Amino acid sequence: MKFPRLLAGPIALAMLFLLPGVPVLADTSIEGPRGVEEISDLSRVTRVAEALRSDPLYLSHLVPMRPVDEEELSDMSAEVAGAFDGEVPLYVVMYASVPTDETGGRPTLFLHALHEVSGADGVYVAVTTDGRSATAAFDSPITPVLDEEGLGPGARPAVTLSNVLAMLEESPRTPVEATPLTSDAAPTVEQQTREPMSDAARFWDLAFPGGVLGLLVAGIYLRWSMTESSPRPRAAVASVEVPRHVRRWFAATARGSRWRFRRRLARELRLLRREFEAAPAEHAGLPRAREAYDAAGLIASSHGLPVTALVCGMVLARHGRRALVAPDRGETLPCRVNPLHDPASRPRSFYLGGRRRTWPVCARCRNADVRESEAMVLRHNRRPHFIHDIDDPWARIALAKQEPFARARALIGV
């Protein structure tokens, strides 16, 4: 079917003048929920509420310098339980709050949602990873008051908790039925501010993308017209033969494009979340599955990461899903040929990419010929490489067995 030549010019002009309206819609900022009833996703709130039923302190794995010693964590929980001489229930949540989360980065709204889900009265305190704090109280004889100047980021969680408890002890003994839902300070991560623009300034500011696309369509049309008017000889086209191994490289590289891996990572996160939400609360693999979801979700929400990071996020999500299927298996070693295959069982020697390899591989790669089309190939430094051969920290984490979740969070910086 030939391209209707008469329509190419009008289409280019329409894109030139009408497409500036598209970025206007995309540029419109979306406000977060204004109340608990407007929160569309309460899965994390529900998870935190369940944890607070057995422990008054919730310490997210994303909190920097989180203690790994169980005894230290128990001491911190005991401090929270003994606050106010045990007469008023206290719940402390230390977690990551960003503008893209379920509350739009508002810890006070998060606390109100916690009370709505759990139904437990008392004093609630939230401390975010960027040093902000929030309080809420429901049917409490104490009105909590905190001074954020003493809770800046960078302190160890145990020190922050001690400062919080000291401030709460000085709070006024004023009964309160429910503290109001107040606004919070803006998060200091992933936050962008825009100054209002006039309609004329907005049009000229956004006309450039539409103009570029319009000129691009016009250029394609002119190039197409020249090709139709003077076609290249078929013999010259047919004489160019791409070697088979080059076709394989570029086919494999096309499979490793960033947008495709980002879509696959989002799908893996949806599957993992659906599976651990359906699992019973006492399931032995839930802690590892949730840790995998937090680490992979942090990668998915971060911008500017390489393709190897997206692959690492998918591998971490797969670790979490396997923990729900076989919680007693522990940490597994990914297949070196393709970390998205089943876990590796034992090493095998074979030739791949013109070299002899001895890699731990999955059962499928061990029992059949390993082909280049099955291996994961990614573009690194503008050249395609097998993921095992890439000198990149994300690639090493994707192929690692020991503590992949903690290593991924440390690499992002949380």
FIBAKE-528442 format. One record per residue (C-alpha): z, y, x; residue in one letter; chain. Coordinates in steps of 0.05 Angstrom, whole numbers, always signed. Example, Ala and Ser with C-alpha at 12.3 -4.5 7.8 and 13.67 -1.06 7.14 Angstrom:
# FIBAKE-528442
R      pz      py      px  r  c
R    +156     -90    +246  a  A
R    +143     -21    +273  s  A
END
This chain:
# FIBAKE-528442
R      pz      py      px  r  c
R      +0      +0      +0  m  A
R     -22     +66     +30  k  A
R     +23    +127     +34  f  A
R      +2    +180     -17  p  A
R     -23    +234     +29  r  A
R     -21    +289     -23  l  A
R     +54    +280     -34  l  A
R     +75    +284     +40  a  A
R     +72    +360     +43  g  A
R    +112    +373     -21  p  A
R    +164    +321      +0  i  A
R    +173    +355     +68  a  A
R    +181    +423     +35  l  A
R    +230    +395     -16  a  A
R    +272    +366     +40  m  A
R    +270    +432     +77  l  A
R    +298    +472     +19  f  A
R    +338    +422     -22  l  A
R    +373    +379     +31  l  A
R    +421    +435     +51  p  A
R    +456    +421     -15  g  A
R    +473    +351      +8  v  A
R    +519    +372     +66  p  A
R    +552    +421     +17  v  A
R    +576    +362     -24  l  A
R    +596    +323     +38  a  A
R    +632    +384     +66  d  A
R    +677    +391      +5  t  A
R    +747    +372     +25  s  A
R    +782    +319     -17  i  A
R    +855    +332     -33  e  A
R    +905    +276     -28  g  A
R    +945    +250     -87  p  A
R    +993    +300    -117  r  A
R   +1040    +248    -147  g  A
R   +1058    +175    -145  v  A
R   +1015    +162    -205  e  A
R    +953    +186    -168  e  A
R    +961    +138    -108  i  A
R    +904     +89    -113  s  A
R    +930     +38     -62  d  A
R   +1003     +18     -62  l  A
R    +995     -44     -19  s  A
R   +1030     -15     +42  r  A
R   +1084     +17      -1  v  A
R   +1097     -51     -34  t  A
R   +1100     -85     +34  r  A
R   +1151     -35     +60  v  A
R   +1192     -40      -4  a  A
R   +1195    -116      +4  e  A
R   +1218    -108     +76  a  A
R   +1273     -58     +56  l  A
R   +1303    -109      +7  r  A
R   +1328    -150     +67  s  A
R   +1334     -96    +120  d  A
R   +1349     -22    +108  p  A
R   +1308      -3    +169  l  A
R   +1232     -10    +170  y  A
R   +1203      +0    +239  l  A
R   +1127      -4    +240  s  A
R   +1092     -38    +297  h  A
R   +1053     +27    +307  l  A
R   +1116     +65    +327  v  A
R   +1113     +80    +402  p  A
R   +1165     +46    +446  m  A
R   +1185      +0    +389  r  A
R   +1241     -47    +414  p  A
R   +1220    -119    +425  v  A
R   +1291    -144    +433  d  A
R   +1316    -174    +367  e  A
R   +1388    -156    +385  e  A
R   +1370     -82    +393  e  A
R   +1333     -83    +327  l  A
R   +1394    -116    +293  s  A
R   +1440     -62    +322  d  A
R   +1394      -7    +294  m  A
R   +1394     -40    +225  s  A
R   +1470     -46    +227  a  A
R   +1475     +29    +242  e  A
R   +1434     +45    +180  v  A
R   +1473      -3    +137  a  A
R   +1539     +28    +160  g  A
R   +1519    +100    +147  a  A
R   +1561    +140     +97  f  A
R   +1615     +86    +107  d  A
R   +1571     +39     +67  g  A
R   +1584     +77      +3  e  A
R   +1513    +104      -7  v  A
R   +1452     +60      +5  p  A
R   +1408     +88     +60  l  A
R   +1336     +67     +74  y  A
R   +1301     +91    +138  v  A
R   +1226     +83    +148  v  A
R   +1192     +97    +214  m  A
R   +1117     +92    +207  y  A
R   +1049    +123    +221  a  A
R   +1026    +176    +171  s  A
R    +956    +205    +176  v  A
R    +913    +247    +129  p  A
R    +871    +185    +111  t  A
R    +928    +142     +86  d  A
R    +948    +128     +14  e  A
R    +990    +192      +8  t  A
R    +945    +239     +47  g  A
R    +995    +242    +104  g  A
R   +1055    +263     +61  r  A
R   +1118    +224     +79  p  A
R   +1158    +255     +21  t  A
R   +1107    +226     -28  l  A
R   +1112    +160      +8  f  A
R   +1187    +159      -3  l  A
R   +1179    +174     -77  h  A
R   +1128    +118     -82  a  A
R   +1178     +71     -47  l  A
R   +1231     +87     -99  h  A
R   +1181     +78    -155  e  A
R   +1161      +9    -130  v  A
R   +1230     -16    -109  s  A
R   +1273     +17    -162  g  A
R   +1331     +21    -112  a  A
R   +1373     +85    -115  d  A
R   +1402    +118     -54  g  A
R   +1380    +161      +4  v  A
R   +1311    +152     +34  y  A
R   +1289    +179    +102  v  A
R   +1220    +176    +134  a  A
R   +1203    +192    +206  v  A
R   +1130    +192    +226  t  A
R   +1099    +176    +294  t  A
R   +1079    +249    +303  d  A
R   +1151    +274    +297  g  A
R   +1153    +296    +224  r  A
R   +1209    +275    +177  s  A
R   +1223    +274    +102  a  A
R   +1281    +257     +57  t  A
R   +1290    +237     -15  a  A
R   +1351    +218     -56  a  A
R   +1358    +185    -124  f  A
R   +1423    +181    -163  d  A
R   +1460    +198     -99  s  A
R   +1526    +235     -86  p  A
R   +1494    +264     -23  i  A
R   +1435    +312     -16  t  A
R   +1403    +293     +51  p  A
R   +1384    +348    +100  v  A
R   +1348    +339    +166  l  A
R   +1328    +387    +222  d  A
R   +1259    +368    +248  e  A
R   +1270    +405    +313  e  A
R   +1313    +348    +337  g  A
R   +1263    +294    +318  l  A
R   +1202    +312    +360  g  A
R   +1154    +257    +382  p  A
R   +1165    +221    +448  g  A
R   +1237    +197    +438  a  A
R   +1255    +123    +434  r  A
R   +1265     +98    +363  p  A
R   +1338     +83    +376  a  A
R   +1350    +155    +399  v  A
R   +1312    +183    +339  t  A
R   +1353    +140    +292  l  A
R   +1419    +162    +322  s  A
R   +1398    +236    +313  n  A
R   +1378    +222    +241  v  A
R   +1444    +189    +224  l  A
R   +1483    +246    +258  a  A
R   +1447    +298    +216  m  A
R   +1456    +259    +152  l  A
R   +1532    +256    +163  e  A
R   +1532    +332    +160  e  A
R   +1491    +335     +96  s  A
R   +1525    +368     +36  p  A
R   +1563    +322     -12  r  A
R   +1525    +349     -71  t  A
R   +1505    +298    -125  p  A
R   +1432    +296    -141  v  A
R   +1395    +256    -193  e  A
R   +1327    +260    -159  a  A
R   +1304    +307    -104  t  A
R   +1239    +344    -120  p  A
R   +1172    +323     -91  l  A
R   +1161    +378     -40  t  A
R   +1102    +391      +7  s  A
R   +1105    +367     +79  d  A
R   +1081    +395    +144  a  A
R   +1009    +377    +161  a  A
R    +999    +316    +206  p  A
R    +982    +332    +277  t  A
R    +930    +276    +283  v  A
R    +859    +273    +254  e  A
R    +871    +341    +222  q  A
R    +816    +393    +217  q  A
R    +820    +461    +185  t  A
R    +762    +500    +157  r  A
R    +759    +574    +141  e  A
R    +727    +594     +75  p  A
R    +654    +614     +80  m  A
R    +612    +656     +34  s  A
R    +554    +624      -3  d  A
R    +502    +659     +40  a  A
R    +537    +639    +105  a  A
R    +544    +567     +80  r  A
R    +470    +563     +63  f  A
R    +447    +585    +131  w  A
R    +500    +543    +166  d  A
R    +476    +481    +129  l  A
R    +401    +496    +128  a  A
R    +391    +469    +198  f  A
R    +399    +394    +180  p  A
R    +351    +401    +121  g  A
R    +301    +438    +164  g  A
R    +303    +386    +219  v  A
R    +292    +329    +169  l  A
R    +235    +368    +136  g  A
R    +201    +379    +203  l  A
R    +212    +306    +220  l  A
R    +177    +283    +157  v  A
R    +120    +332    +169  a  A
R    +113    +306    +240  g  A
R    +111    +234    +216  i  A
R     +58    +252    +165  y  A
R     +15    +287    +218  l  A
R     +22    +228    +265  r  A
R      +4    +180    +209  w  A
R     -57    +222    +192  s  A
R     -81    +221    +265  m  A
R     -72    +145    +268  t  A
R    -112    +135    +204  e  A
R    -168    +180    +228  s  A
R    -175    +147    +296  s  A
R    -144     +77    +296  p  A
R    -128     +43    +362  r  A
R    -172     -16    +381  p  A
R    -143     -82    +357  r  A
R    -160    -115    +423  a  A
R    -116     -67    +462  a  A
R     -57     -80    +415  v  A
R     -66    -154    +417  a  A
R     -68    -156    +493  s  A
R      +5    -133    +498  v  A
R     +51    -194    +498  e  A
R    +126    -186    +501  v  A
R    +160    -243    +540  p  A
R    +202    -290    +500  r  A
R    +266    -276    +537  h  A
R    +257    -201    +526  v  A
R    +247    -212    +452  r  A
R    +312    -252    +451  r  A
R    +350    -197    +488  w  A
R    +328    -143    +440  f  A
R    +338    -187    +378  a  A
R    +409    -201    +401  a  A
R    +421    -128    +418  t  A
R    +398    -108    +348  a  A
R    +451    -153    +319  r  A
R    +503    -114    +359  g  A
R    +490     -45    +331  s  A
R    +550      -1    +318  r  A
R    +540     +11    +244  w  A
R    +532     -64    +230  r  A
R    +595     -82    +267  f  A
R    +633     -26    +232  r  A
R    +612     -55    +164  r  A
R    +632    -125    +186  r  A
R    +699    -100    +210  l  A
R    +712     -67    +142  a  A
R    +694    -133    +109  r  A
R    +741    -173    +154  e  A
R    +797    -124    +137  l  A
R    +785    -132     +63  r  A
R    +787    -207     +68  l  A
R    +850    -207    +110  l  A
R    +885    -159     +64  r  A
R    +866    -200      +3  r  A
R    +892    -264     +35  e  A
R    +959    -239     +60  f  A
R    +973    -203      -6  e  A
R    +961    -269     -43  a  A
R   +1007    -308      +5  a  A
R   +1079    -320     -15  p  A
R   +1132    -274     +15  a  A
R   +1163    -331     +55  e  A
R   +1098    -352     +88  h  A
R   +1108    -364    +162  a  A
R   +1042    -331    +181  g  A
R   +1053    -266    +144  l  A
R   +1084    -226    +202  p  A
R   +1026    -243    +248  r  A
R    +975    -229    +193  a  A
R   +1005    -161    +179  r  A
R   +1007    -144    +253  e  A
R    +934    -163    +258  a  A
R    +917    -119    +197  y  A
R    +954     -59    +226  d  A
R    +921     -65    +294  a  A
R    +850     -78    +267  a  A
R    +859     -23    +215  g  A
R    +878     +25    +269  l  A
R    +814      +9    +306  i  A
R    +773     +17    +243  a  A
R    +803     +86    +228  s  A
R    +793    +112    +299  s  A
R    +730    +149    +317  h  A
R    +690    +149    +381  g  A
R    +707     +78    +402  l  A
R    +654     +34    +434  p  A
R    +622     -25    +400  v  A
R    +667     -72    +440  t  A
R    +727     -41    +403  a  A
R    +696     -58    +336  l  A
R    +685    -129    +359  v  A
R    +757    -131    +383  c  A
R    +780    -108    +313  g  A
R    +741    -164    +280  m  A
R    +771    -215    +328  v  A
R    +842    -189    +313  l  A
R    +828    -194    +238  a  A
R    +805    -266    +249  r  A
R    +870    -281    +286  h  A
R    +909    -255    +225  g  A
R    +869    -299    +177  r  A
R    +879    -360    +220  r  A
R    +954    -346    +222  a  A
R    +955    -353    +146  l  A
R    +917    -419    +149  v  A
R    +954    -450    +208  a  A
R   +1018    -411    +222  p  A
R   +1045    -464    +270  d  A
R    +985    -461    +316  r  A
R   +1006    -397    +350  g  A
R    +960    -354    +392  e  A
R    +889    -380    +399  t  A
R    +837    -368    +453  l  A
R    +770    -340    +427  p  A
R    +704    -374    +444  c  A
R    +672    -341    +505  r  A
R    +602    -350    +479  v  A
R    +618    -311    +415  n  A
R    +690    -291    +399  p  A
R    +673    -292    +325  l  A
R    +663    -367    +329  h  A
R    +721    -416    +318  d  A
R    +775    -416    +372  p  A
R    +760    -447    +439  a  A
R    +785    -517    +452  s  A
R    +767    -532    +524  r  A
R    +720    -508    +580  p  A
R    +649    -531    +586  r  A
R    +595    -519    +639  s  A
R    +526    -497    +617  f  A
R    +469    -450    +635  y  A
R    +463    -383    +599  l  A
R    +423    -323    +620  g  A
R    +398    -358    +682  g  A
R    +468    -372    +708  r  A
R    +515    -431    +707  r  A
R    +576    -415    +665  r  A
R    +642    -451    +656  t  A
R    +675    -421    +595  w  A
R    +725    -444    +542  p  A
R    +682    -454    +481  v  A
R    +690    -474    +408  c  A
R    +674    -543    +381  a  A
R    +604    -521    +359  r  A
R    +585    -494    +428  c  A
R    +616    -555    +461  r  A
R    +578    -607    +422  n  A
R    +509    -573    +421  a  A
R    +463    -535    +468  d  A
R    +487    -464    +478  v  A
R    +428    -417    +463  r  A
R    +421    -344    +480  e  A
R    +408    -329    +407  s  A
R    +479    -353    +390  e  A
R    +514    -314    +445  a  A
R    +543    -245    +430  m  A
R    +502    -193    +467  v  A
R    +524    -120    +467  l  A
R    +494     -58    +497  r  A
R    +538     -31    +553  h  A
R    +517     +26    +600  n  A
R    +449     +25    +565  r  A
R    +436     -47    +583  r  A
R    +448    -111    +543  p  A
R    +502    -158    +569  h  A
R    +538    -220    +545  f  A
R    +607    -197    +520  i  A
R    +641    -240    +573  h  A
R    +604    -202    +628  d  A
R    +622    -132    +603  i  A
R    +674     -96    +646  d  A
R    +709     -62    +588  d  A
R    +783     -66    +566  p  A
R    +764     -78    +493  w  A
R    +720    -137    +512  a  A
R    +778    -166    +553  r  A
R    +825    -159    +494  i  A
R    +774    -191    +447  a  A
R    +771    -252    +492  l  A
R    +846    -254    +509  a  A
R    +899    -300    +482  k  A
R    +965    -266    +501  q  A
R    +990    -209    +457  e  A
R    +922    -181    +434  p  A
R    +953    -138    +379  f  A
R   +1002    -101    +425  a  A
R    +948     -92    +478  r  A
R    +900     -62    +427  a  A
R    +953     -13    +401  r  A
R    +971      +7    +473  a  A
R    +898     +19    +489  l  A
R    +892     +67    +430  i  A
R    +957    +100    +449  g  A
R   +1004     +82    +392  v  A
END
